[in-house]
Amino acid sequence: MFRTVSTRLAASACLFALATPAVAEEPDDNDPILVIAQRLRDEARADIRRTPGGVDLVGAEDFEDRIAVSLRDALAFSPGVYAQPRFGQETRLSIRGSGISRGFHMRGLLLMQDGIPINLADNNGDFQELDPLVFDRIEVYRGGNALRYGGSTLGGAINAVTPTGRTAPGVEARIDGGSFETLRGKAAAGFATDRGDAYLAITADRSNGDRVHADRNAIRFNGNVGIRLTDTVETRFYASINRIDQDLPGTLTRAQARTNPRQSLPNNIAIDAARDIDSLRLQNRTTIDMGSGQLSVGGFVNAKQLYHPIFQVIDQNSTDLGGFARLDLAGDIGAIPVELSLGSTARFGTVAARQFVNIAGRRGALTADARQKARTIDSYAELRARIVPALSLIGGTVYTHGVREVDNRQNPARSGRADFDLLSPKIGLLFEPAPGIQFFANGNRSIELPGFSELNQVPFAIGGVVTPGFVDLDAQRAWTWEFGTRGERGAVAWDFTFYRADIRGELLQFDQGQNALAATFNADRTRHQGIEAGLTLTPAPWLRARQTWQVNDFTFRDDAVYGDNRLPVVPRLLYRGELRLGTDRLSVAPAVEWVPEGAFADYRNTTRAPGYALLNLAAAATIRDGIDLFLDARNLTAKKAIGDISATIRATDASIIYYPVERRAVYGGIRARF
């Protein structure tokens, strides 16, 4: 049924474009569009740095000269973001150990596009729907610093912001490709007048992948139209349409990953393992300027079909509806400047979840049929007071209401419902002793509600029999404390954050075997602590060295079974460095990714993956104004190593739980802007 979305993509894009001529006139030479674009970017960067904790803004200029297939490519140098490729666009995406044991997709992060959640109502999400090719910037709010969007999870939030007709006027065309028969393209156009603007982009991506049975094909449309209804009221409509087909090569044994990483798990070929997504997302945001404040209101609808042949064929159709409102006010209490933000985001979702016997990737007999309903409402408040000119005190809280309900139509006895009502307070300090230099500290409580992948699982206790049903789990809760500094002084820019999160009921998973869903449980007490660091040195206009470090210390705490063992999957140390030589007209940038010692593969801490170092090289050249060439070469030494792990209880040499790092590849492209 929903597959028709993809076949109508071109028609929908054209209809969306036809709505724009009324606001899509060519500006005259005196129109200050380019000035407005730069001002908006500068305001966004200044605004995010008003947060008393770990945040980052990554502009498109940091990844547009790369083969940016996934968020891993775009956020490689964002401090604290652990993004490791599994294959194609599938990535382990984690901040501060969020979703650390999830061997598939993503949990523990709020993903947004243009400030509106793309996670389903149960908080599970598909980051494949975020296409770096169409982003103006990516905002990263680590941990409790996502409060401004109602985010209350351990990892925080990532907000991908698309251009508008004001920030990206004109026409852009791009084509790139290279190894593994990779070919990608982009066509985009932006228009603006005094009363409105429009931005439209179509991107396409195909590749055979660097492993057997890792083919991918994707086509995406992203667009928005903004209309200034009055001098104080503006409304903007967004549309996103995605068709993503990804074959799944699966995990390998330790020996296979280190000797022949090209191969696929043989059973994945036999069952034609894949993850195919068709999605349609429509949203609106209306902003009212109130002089001393601003009111933003809007709504959204997400419709998605997932066809996912693995151990069985998972066939799901979901519809999510939601709305949001945010009020920002500024004024004075006595002689103290204060700012108040109040907001709420509500999401209501329904999933028709069916499973079938997998017959070479096609549906066989029906084995499971459930209706899953989720409701998540995040309401938040934040008060900022500037006690003295250099010191701000920030306090706030998020109230989360959640309902998860599973109606198991195959086996009604395994239906169930869970209700959650939790509060996540936060308090922080931001000290700015001089322009461009900040010190910060905050403490916050985070909560994470289990989603349907956790609640409606295949019970390991009865031998992995494929009869999914409701499993009662608690919400994950944590108190996190952090402090750090960021700033710029002369040729040096830095960002250092130290954090500790004491967690109760962490949602952990372990692998059950080939292609089977993982089992999930609440751990007792765990601790995530570490360092998120970034340092950029620019001693000359033609020389820039940037680097990021992660120190990840994630452990059980006096666990009855695992004692003080380290949590598996994420290595203790990760370093990335890049040296850029040249100017904006011509540059070359060698880079390194180094894991001195690999992560443990199991909760028993019996097996550890080996460390590795990858060497990469990027180059870019402007051959004339508006036309750029770029080169992106990866894993130059053809290193064979383990890049990611699906956690298990006790790993052996036969455990099929490892993903190899990317194989050696060379890509290149050309981009033109008019």
TORGUPA-753186 format. One line per 8 residues: number of its first residue (from 1); their letters; for each residue x, y, z of C-alpha. Coordinates in nm, 2 decimals, m for minus. Layout:
<sites>
NUM	A	X:Y:Z | ...
</sites>
This chain:
<sites>
1	MFRTVSTR	0.00:0.00:0.00 | 0.25:0.26:0.11 | 0.50:0.16:m0.16 | 0.31:0.39:m0.39 | 0.47:0.68:m0.20 | 0.80:0.61:m0.38 | 0.64:0.58:m0.73 | 0.48:0.92:m0.68
9	LAASACLF	0.79:1.09:m0.56 | 0.86:1.28:m0.89 | 0.50:1.39:m0.92 | 0.49:1.51:m0.56 | 0.82:1.70:m0.60 | 0.68:1.87:m0.91 | 0.35:1.96:m0.73 | 0.55:2.11:m0.44
17	ALATPAVA	0.76:2.31:m0.69 | 0.45:2.44:m0.86 | 0.35:2.60:m0.54 | 0.65:2.83:m0.53 | 0.63:3.07:m0.83 | 0.44:3.33:m0.63 | 0.74:3.37:m0.41 | 1.01:3.26:m0.65
25	EEPDDNDP	1.11:3.57:m0.84 | 1.47:3.65:m0.92 | 1.60:3.91:m0.67 | 1.75:4.23:m0.81 | 2.12:4.32:m0.75 | 2.03:4.53:m0.44 | 1.85:4.25:m0.26 | 2.05:4.16:0.06
33	ILVIAQRL	1.99:3.79:0.04 | 2.35:3.69:0.08 | 2.39:3.92:0.38 | 2.08:3.76:0.53 | 2.21:3.41:0.48 | 2.54:3.48:0.66 | 2.36:3.66:0.94 | 2.13:3.37:1.00
41	RDEARADI	2.42:3.13:1.02 | 2.61:3.36:1.26 | 2.30:3.39:1.48 | 2.26:3.01:1.49 | 2.62:2.97:1.60 | 2.60:3.24:1.87 | 2.26:3.10:1.99 | 2.39:2.74:2.04
49	RRTPGGVD	2.68:2.87:2.24 | 2.45:3.01:2.50 | 2.40:2.66:2.63 | 2.59:2.57:2.95 | 2.72:2.24:2.83 | 2.84:2.03:2.54 | 2.71:2.15:2.21 | 2.84:2.19:1.86
57	LVGAEDFE	2.74:2.34:1.52 | 2.88:2.17:1.21 | 2.84:2.38:0.89 | 2.80:2.22:0.55 | 3.15:2.35:0.46 | 3.29:2.09:0.69 | 3.16:1.79:0.49 | 3.05:1.91:0.15
65	DRIAVSLR	3.39:1.82:0.00 | 3.34:1.46:0.11 | 3.13:1.16:m0.01 | 2.90:1.24:0.28 | 2.67:0.93:0.27 | 2.57:0.93:0.63 | 2.58:1.13:0.96 | 2.91:0.95:1.03
73	DALAFSPG	3.07:1.14:0.74 | 2.92:1.47:0.84 | 2.99:1.45:1.22 | 3.33:1.28:1.21 | 3.50:1.58:1.38 | 3.22:1.68:1.62 | 3.34:1.62:1.97 | 3.17:1.35:2.16
81	VYAQPRFG	2.98:1.20:1.86 | 3.06:0.83:1.82 | 2.96:0.74:1.47 | 3.10:0.42:1.32 | 2.99:0.28:0.98 | 2.85:m0.07:0.96 | 2.77:m0.07:0.59 | 2.62:0.18:0.35
89	QETRLSIR	2.42:0.43:0.54 | 2.38:0.20:0.84 | 2.58:0.36:1.13 | 2.63:0.32:1.50 | 2.54:0.66:1.62 | 2.59:0.72:1.99 | 2.67:1.01:2.23 | 2.79:0.95:2.58
97	GSGISRGF	2.71:0.58:2.53 | 2.35:0.62:2.43 | 2.20:0.30:2.29 | 2.54:0.15:2.35 | 2.43:m0.21:2.31 | 2.18:m0.16:2.02 | 2.32:m0.37:1.74 | 2.08:m0.21:1.48
105	HMRGLLLM	1.94:0.13:1.40 | 1.94:0.39:1.68 | 1.82:0.46:2.03 | 1.88:0.72:2.30 | 1.90:1.02:2.06 | 1.64:1.27:1.95 | 1.69:1.32:1.58 | 1.53:1.63:1.42
113	QDGIPINL	1.51:1.79:1.08 | 1.45:2.17:1.10 | 1.37:2.14:1.47 | 1.09:1.88:1.43 | 1.14:1.51:1.55 | 1.18:1.24:1.28 | 1.19:0.97:1.55 | 0.88:0.77:1.57
121	ADNNGDFQ	0.64:0.83:1.86 | 0.81:0.55:2.06 | 1.15:0.73:2.01 | 1.31:0.48:1.78 | 1.44:0.63:1.46 | 1.60:0.58:1.12 | 1.89:0.82:1.06 | 1.90:0.70:0.70
129	ELDPLVFD	1.63:0.95:0.63 | 1.87:1.24:0.71 | 2.07:1.32:0.39 | 2.38:1.53:0.46 | 2.38:1.65:0.09 | 2.08:1.88:0.17 | 2.19:2.03:0.51 | 2.30:2.38:0.57
137	RIEVYRGG	2.42:2.29:0.91 | 2.39:2.02:1.19 | 2.34:2.12:1.55 | 2.45:1.87:1.82 | 2.32:1.90:2.17 | 2.49:1.64:2.39 | 2.31:1.49:2.68 | 2.08:1.72:2.89
145	NALRYGGS	2.17:2.02:2.67 | 1.89:1.91:2.44 | 1.64:2.06:2.68 | 1.56:2.35:2.44 | 1.39:2.09:2.22 | 1.23:1.89:2.50 | 1.51:1.62:2.46 | 1.56:1.43:2.78
153	TLGGAINA	1.76:1.12:2.67 | 2.11:1.03:2.77 | 2.26:1.11:2.43 | 2.08:1.44:2.37 | 1.96:1.56:2.02 | 2.09:1.62:1.67 | 1.91:1.88:1.46 | 1.98:1.89:1.09
161	VTPTGRTA	1.88:2.22:0.93 | 1.80:2.24:0.56 | 1.86:2.56:0.36 | 1.59:2.80:0.26 | 1.56:3.02:m0.04 | 1.72:3.30:0.16 | 2.03:3.10:0.28 | 2.09:2.91:m0.05
169	PGVEARID	1.97:3.13:m0.34 | 2.04:3.01:m0.69 | 2.09:2.67:m0.84 | 2.33:2.39:m0.73 | 2.42:2.07:m0.92 | 2.65:1.80:m0.79 | 2.77:1.46:m0.90 | 3.01:1.23:m0.73
177	GGSFETLR	3.11:0.87:m0.73 | 3.39:0.62:m0.73 | 3.47:0.28:m0.58 | 3.21:0.00:m0.57 | 3.03:0.16:m0.86 | 2.91:0.44:m0.64 | 2.72:0.72:m0.81 | 2.54:1.01:m0.64
185	GKAAAGFA	2.38:1.33:m0.76 | 2.20:1.64:m0.64 | 2.00:1.91:m0.80 | 1.88:2.20:m0.59 | 1.74:2.55:m0.63 | 1.66:2.84:m0.40 | 1.45:3.15:m0.46 | 1.35:3.45:m0.25
193	TDRGDAYL	1.16:3.78:m0.26 | 1.06:4.02:0.01 | 0.74:3.82:0.09 | 0.86:3.46:0.06 | 1.12:3.21:m0.04 | 1.14:2.85:m0.15 | 1.41:2.58:m0.16 | 1.39:2.24:m0.34
201	AITADRSN	1.64:1.96:m0.36 | 1.64:1.61:m0.52 | 1.92:1.37:m0.44 | 1.99:1.02:m0.56 | 2.24:0.76:m0.44 | 2.34:0.41:m0.56 | 2.63:0.18:m0.48 | 2.72:m0.18:m0.48
209	GDRVHADR	2.88:m0.13:m0.13 | 3.22:m0.25:m0.01 | 3.08:m0.59:0.08 | 2.89:m0.87:m0.09 | 2.51:m0.81:m0.06 | 2.55:m0.45:0.04 | 2.39:m0.27:m0.25 | 2.20:0.05:m0.18
217	NAIRFNGN	1.97:0.27:m0.38 | 1.81:0.59:m0.26 | 1.62:0.88:m0.39 | 1.51:1.17:m0.17 | 1.32:1.50:m0.21 | 1.35:1.78:0.04 | 1.18:2.12:0.01 | 1.04:2.41:0.20
225	VGIRLTDT	0.84:2.72:0.12 | 0.83:3.02:0.35 | 0.57:3.30:0.34 | 0.58:3.62:0.53 | 0.21:3.68:0.62 | 0.28:4.01:0.79 | 0.59:4.19:0.91 | 0.57:3.99:1.23
233	VETRFYAS	0.43:3.65:1.12 | 0.60:3.40:0.90 | 0.49:3.04:0.82 | 0.70:2.77:0.65 | 0.59:2.44:0.50 | 0.83:2.15:0.47 | 0.81:1.82:0.27 | 1.04:1.52:0.27
241	INRIDQDL	1.00:1.21:0.06 | 1.24:0.92:0.08 | 1.28:0.58:m0.09 | 1.57:0.39:0.05 | 1.66:0.03:m0.04 | 1.96:m0.12:0.15 | 2.08:m0.48:0.13 | 2.22:m0.61:0.46
249	PGTLTRAQ	2.56:m0.81:0.45 | 2.54:m0.88:0.82 | 2.80:m0.95:1.08 | 3.11:m1.17:1.06 | 3.33:m1.37:1.29 | 3.64:m1.20:1.43 | 3.86:m1.40:1.19 | 3.64:m1.32:0.89
257	ARTNPRQS	3.63:m0.95:0.96 | 4.01:m0.93:0.98 | 4.10:m1.15:0.68 | 3.81:m1.13:0.42 | 3.59:m0.83:0.51 | 3.43:m0.82:0.17 | 3.22:m1.13:0.23 | 2.87:m1.14:0.35
265	LPNNIAID	2.70:m1.36:0.61 | 2.60:m1.65:0.38 | 2.25:m1.67:0.53 | 2.19:m1.31:0.45 | 2.22:m1.38:0.08 | 1.99:m1.68:0.11 | 1.72:m1.48:0.29 | 1.79:m1.17:0.08
273	AARDIDSL	1.83:m0.96:0.40 | 1.74:m0.60:0.34 | 1.60:m0.29:0.50 | 1.38:m0.09:0.26 | 1.21:0.23:0.37 | 0.95:0.45:0.20 | 0.86:0.76:0.39 | 0.67:1.08:0.36
281	RLQNRTTI	0.70:1.37:0.61 | 0.51:1.70:0.60 | 0.55:1.97:0.86 | 0.47:2.33:0.92 | 0.62:2.59:1.15 | 0.46:2.94:1.21 | 0.66:3.20:1.39 | 0.51:3.52:1.55
289	DMGSGQLS	0.74:3.80:1.65 | 0.60:3.95:1.97 | 0.86:4.22:2.02 | 1.00:4.11:2.35 | 0.94:3.74:2.26 | 0.85:3.49:1.99 | 0.59:3.22:1.96 | 0.64:2.92:1.74
297	VGGFVNAK	0.36:2.67:1.67 | 0.33:2.39:1.42 | 0.24:2.03:1.33 | 0.37:1.74:1.14 | 0.28:1.40:1.00 | 0.52:1.11:0.92 | 0.41:0.81:0.72 | 0.65:0.52:0.67
305	QLYHPIFQ	0.66:0.17:0.53 | 0.93:m0.06:0.64 | 1.00:m0.39:0.45 | 1.27:m0.57:0.64 | 1.35:m0.93:0.55 | 1.59:m1.07:0.81 | 1.52:m1.38:1.03 | 1.16:m1.32:0.92
313	VIDQNSTD	1.01:m1.06:0.70 | 0.92:m0.76:0.92 | 0.66:m0.56:0.74 | 0.55:m0.24:0.92 | 0.33:0.06:0.82 | 0.34:0.35:1.06 | 0.18:0.69:1.09 | 0.28:0.95:1.33
321	LGGFARLD	0.10:1.28:1.40 | 0.23:1.56:1.62 | 0.22:1.92:1.71 | 0.44:2.16:1.90 | 0.44:2.51:2.06 | 0.73:2.71:2.20 | 0.72:3.06:2.36 | 1.04:3.26:2.42
329	LAGDIGAI	1.02:3.57:2.63 | 1.29:3.82:2.73 | 1.28:4.10:2.99 | 1.42:4.21:3.32 | 1.35:4.13:3.69 | 1.48:4.43:3.87 | 1.83:4.49:3.72 | 1.87:4.13:3.61
337	PVELSLGS	1.81:4.03:3.24 | 1.61:3.71:3.22 | 1.48:3.49:2.94 | 1.21:3.23:2.97 | 1.13:2.94:2.73 | 0.82:2.73:2.76 | 0.73:2.46:2.51 | 0.57:2.12:2.44
345	TARFGTVA	0.60:1.86:2.17 | 0.34:1.58:2.14 | 0.37:1.27:1.91 | 0.11:1.01:1.85 | 0.20:0.70:1.65 | 0.04:0.38:1.53 | 0.23:0.09:1.38 | 0.07:m0.20:1.19
353	ARQFVNIA	0.35:m0.46:1.27 | 0.34:m0.79:1.09 | 0.59:m1.07:1.04 | 0.61:m1.34:0.79 | 0.82:m1.65:0.72 | 1.11:m1.53:0.51 | 1.11:m1.71:0.17 | 1.42:m1.57:0.00
361	GRRGALTA	1.32:m1.22:0.09 | 0.95:m1.26:0.02 | 0.66:m1.30:0.25 | 0.55:m1.65:0.35 | 0.30:m1.75:0.61 | 0.20:m1.49:0.86 | 0.37:m1.54:1.20 | 0.29:m1.22:1.39
369	DARQKART	0.04:m0.95:1.37 | 0.02:m0.66:1.62 | m0.10:m0.30:1.64 | 0.14:m0.08:1.83 | 0.03:0.26:1.97 | 0.27:0.51:2.12 | 0.22:0.85:2.28 | 0.51:1.07:2.38
377	IDSYAELR	0.46:1.43:2.51 | 0.77:1.63:2.62 | 0.69:1.96:2.80 | 0.97:2.18:2.90 | 1.06:2.51:3.07 | 1.39:2.69:3.09 | 1.48:3.01:3.27 | 1.80:3.20:3.21
385	ARIVPALS	1.92:3.48:3.43 | 2.23:3.69:3.38 | 2.34:3.75:3.73 | 2.63:3.97:3.63 | 2.74:4.05:3.27 | 2.98:3.76:3.25 | 2.77:3.50:3.44 | 2.44:3.33:3.36
393	LIGGTVYT	2.24:3.09:3.57 | 2.02:2.85:3.37 | 1.75:2.62:3.52 | 1.49:2.41:3.37 | 1.30:2.08:3.35 | 1.14:1.84:3.10 | 0.82:1.65:3.19 | 0.78:1.34:2.98
401	HGVREVDN	0.45:1.15:2.95 | 0.46:0.83:2.75 | 0.23:0.54:2.67 | 0.33:0.22:2.48 | 0.06:m0.03:2.40 | 0.09:m0.35:2.20 | m0.22:m0.53:2.08 | m0.10:m0.88:1.98
409	RQNPARSG	m0.36:m1.02:1.74 | m0.18:m1.35:1.69 | m0.15:m1.42:2.06 | m0.36:m1.18:2.27 | m0.21:m1.31:2.60 | 0.12:m1.15:2.50 | m0.03:m0.80:2.46 | 0.06:m0.53:2.71
417	RADFDLLS	0.07:m0.16:2.80 | 0.32:0.06:2.97 | 0.27:0.41:3.11 | 0.54:0.65:3.20 | 0.54:1.00:3.37 | 0.89:1.13:3.46 | 1.05:1.46:3.53 | 1.40:1.56:3.42
425	PKIGLLFE	1.54:1.88:3.59 | 1.85:2.07:3.49 | 2.06:2.35:3.64 | 2.37:2.51:3.48 | 2.62:2.79:3.49 | 2.78:2.97:3.19 | 3.08:3.20:3.26 | 3.22:3.43:2.98
433	PAPGIQFF	3.53:3.61:3.12 | 3.61:3.75:2.78 | 3.46:3.76:2.43 | 3.50:3.42:2.27 | 3.59:3.23:2.59 | 3.34:3.03:2.79 | 3.34:2.80:3.09 | 3.03:2.60:3.18
441	ANGNRSIE	2.89:2.34:3.42 | 2.55:2.17:3.46 | 2.37:1.88:3.62 | 2.07:1.71:3.47 | 1.85:1.41:3.50 | 1.78:1.21:3.18 | 1.52:0.95:3.11 | 1.48:0.71:2.82
449	LPGFSELN	1.15:0.52:2.76 | 1.17:0.18:2.60 | 1.04:0.16:2.25 | 0.86:m0.12:2.07 | 1.19:m0.29:1.97 | 1.25:m0.33:2.34 | 0.90:m0.40:2.46 | 0.78:m0.63:2.18
457	QVPFAIGG	1.07:m0.87:2.16 | 1.14:m1.23:2.10 | 1.19:m1.38:2.44 | 1.54:m1.53:2.47 | 1.43:m1.74:2.77 | 1.22:m1.97:2.56 | 1.49:m2.04:2.31 | 1.44:m1.76:2.06
465	VVTPGFVD	1.10:m1.90:1.94 | 0.96:m1.64:1.70 | 0.66:m1.53:1.89 | 0.72:m1.16:1.97 | 0.52:m1.03:2.26 | 0.51:m0.76:2.53 | 0.80:m0.76:2.78 | 0.76:m0.53:3.08
473	LDAQRAWT	1.07:m0.29:3.10 | 1.14:0.01:3.31 | 1.25:0.35:3.19 | 1.62:0.42:3.19 | 1.71:0.70:3.43 | 2.04:0.88:3.49 | 2.19:1.18:3.66 | 2.47:1.35:3.46
481	WEFGTRGE	2.72:1.61:3.57 | 2.94:1.79:3.33 | 3.18:2.08:3.31 | 3.40:2.22:3.04 | 3.52:2.51:2.83 | 3.51:2.62:2.47 | 3.63:2.92:2.28 | 3.86:3.08:2.03
489	RGAVAWDF	4.18:3.29:2.10 | 4.40:3.38:1.81 | 4.50:3.07:1.61 | 4.34:2.83:1.86 | 3.99:2.70:1.90 | 3.89:2.45:2.16 | 3.60:2.25:2.30 | 3.65:2.03:2.61
497	TFYRADIR	3.38:1.86:2.82 | 3.41:1.62:3.11 | 3.10:1.43:3.21 | 2.98:1.15:3.44 | 2.64:0.98:3.42 | 2.52:0.75:3.69 | 2.25:0.53:3.54 | 1.98:0.30:3.68
505	GELLQFDQ	1.79:0.06:3.46 | 2.01:0.11:3.15 | 1.85:m0.06:2.86 | 2.10:m0.32:2.74 | 2.08:m0.58:2.47 | 2.26:m0.90:2.38 | 2.28:m1.08:2.05 | 2.08:m1.40:2.02
513	GQNALAAT	2.23:m1.54:1.70 | 2.22:m1.50:1.33 | 1.96:m1.25:1.22 | 1.76:m1.29:1.54 | 1.63:m0.98:1.73 | 1.83:m0.89:2.03 | 1.70:m0.94:2.38 | 1.67:m0.63:2.60
521	FNADRTRH	1.70:m0.60:2.98 | 1.73:m0.33:3.25 | 2.07:m0.33:3.41 | 2.09:m0.24:3.77 | 2.35:0.04:3.81 | 2.60:0.15:3.54 | 2.82:0.45:3.49 | 2.91:0.64:3.17
529	QGIEAGLT	3.19:0.89:3.21 | 3.44:1.04:2.97 | 3.60:1.33:2.79 | 3.47:1.50:2.47 | 3.75:1.71:2.32 | 3.81:1.91:2.01 | 4.11:2.13:1.92 | 4.18:2.33:1.60
537	LTPAPWLR	4.50:2.51:1.53 | 4.53:2.76:1.25 | 4.88:2.91:1.26 | 4.86:3.04:0.90 | 4.59:3.09:0.64 | 4.72:2.79:0.45 | 4.75:2.56:0.75 | 4.49:2.41:0.98
545	ARQTWQVN	4.51:2.12:1.21 | 4.19:1.99:1.37 | 4.15:1.69:1.60 | 3.90:1.53:1.83 | 3.95:1.29:2.12 | 3.70:1.07:2.30 | 3.77:0.90:2.63 | 3.48:0.65:2.70
553	DFTFRDDA	3.47:0.48:3.04 | 3.15:0.29:3.06 | 3.11:0.02:3.33 | 2.87:m0.18:3.54 | 2.87:m0.09:3.91 | 2.87:m0.38:4.16 | 2.64:m0.58:3.93 | 2.53:m0.92:4.07
561	VYGDNRLP	2.64:m1.09:3.74 | 2.90:m0.87:3.58 | 3.06:m0.70:3.88 | 3.24:m0.38:3.76 | 3.30:m0.51:3.41 | 3.33:m0.26:3.12 | 3.03:m0.23:2.89 | 3.11:m0.36:2.54
569	VVPRLLYR	3.10:m0.21:2.20 | 3.25:0.14:2.24 | 3.64:0.16:2.27 | 3.79:0.34:2.56 | 3.99:0.58:2.33 | 3.91:0.72:1.99 | 4.12:0.99:1.81 | 4.07:1.16:1.48
577	GELRLGTD	4.30:1.42:1.33 | 4.33:1.61:1.00 | 4.59:1.84:0.86 | 4.46:2.08:0.59 | 4.73:2.24:0.37 | 4.63:2.51:0.12 | 4.36:2.77:0.08 | 4.00:2.78:m0.02
585	RLSVAPAV	4.11:2.76:m0.39 | 4.33:2.45:m0.35 | 4.38:2.22:m0.06 | 4.49:1.88:0.05 | 4.40:1.72:0.38 | 4.55:1.39:0.51 | 4.37:1.25:0.81 | 4.39:0.96:1.06
593	EWVPEGAF	4.14:0.77:1.27 | 4.31:0.58:1.56 | 4.16:0.33:1.81 | 4.46:0.23:2.03 | 4.27:m0.06:2.19 | 3.94:m0.21:2.06 | 3.63:m0.25:2.26 | 3.51:m0.55:2.45
601	ADYRNTTR	3.27:m0.77:2.25 | 3.08:m0.92:2.55 | 2.95:m0.84:2.89 | 3.18:m1.10:3.05 | 3.48:m0.91:2.91 | 3.64:m1.22:2.77 | 3.71:m1.10:2.42 | 3.83:m0.76:2.30
609	APGYALLN	3.85:m0.64:1.94 | 4.20:m0.53:1.83 | 4.28:m0.16:1.78 | 4.35:0.00:1.44 | 4.45:0.31:1.25 | 4.30:0.43:0.93 | 4.47:0.68:0.69 | 4.25:0.90:0.47
617	LAAAATIR	4.31:1.18:0.22 | 4.09:1.46:0.10 | 4.15:1.73:m0.16 | 3.95:2.01:m0.30 | 4.00:2.27:m0.58 | 3.80:2.56:m0.71 | 3.85:2.58:m1.09 | 3.64:2.89:m1.13
625	DGIDLFLD	3.40:3.08:m0.91 | 3.11:2.85:m0.83 | 3.27:2.53:m0.96 | 3.45:2.30:m0.73 | 3.62:1.96:m0.76 | 3.69:1.73:m0.46 | 3.86:1.40:m0.39 | 3.79:1.17:m0.09
633	ARNLTAKK	4.02:0.87:m0.05 | 3.96:0.63:0.25 | 4.16:0.36:0.43 | 4.46:0.41:0.20 | 4.65:0.12:0.35 | 4.36:m0.12:0.31 | 4.36:m0.20:0.68 | 4.14:m0.49:0.78
641	AIGDISAT	4.00:m0.43:1.12 | 3.68:m0.44:1.33 | 3.48:m0.12:1.33 | 3.17:m0.21:1.52 | 3.02:m0.49:1.74 | 2.69:m0.64:1.83 | 2.72:m0.71:2.20 | 2.68:m1.06:2.34
649	IRATDASI	2.70:m1.22:2.68 | 3.01:m1.43:2.62 | 3.20:m1.41:2.29 | 3.38:m1.70:2.13 | 3.58:m1.74:1.81 | 3.26:m1.85:1.64 | 3.06:m1.55:1.75 | 2.91:m1.37:1.44
657	IYYPVERR	2.90:m1.03:1.59 | 3.16:m0.81:1.41 | 3.14:m0.54:1.14 | 3.46:m0.47:0.95 | 3.58:m0.12:0.89 | 3.53:0.04:0.54 | 3.76:m0.11:0.27 | 3.99:0.11:0.07
665	AVYGGIRA	3.80:0.34:m0.16 | 3.85:0.65:m0.37 | 3.57:0.89:m0.46 | 3.56:1.22:m0.65 | 3.30:1.48:m0.75 | 3.22:1.81:m0.90 | 2.99:2.08:m0.76 | 2.85:2.38:m0.94
673	RF	2.66:2.68:m0.80 | 2.50:2.95:m1.00
</sites>
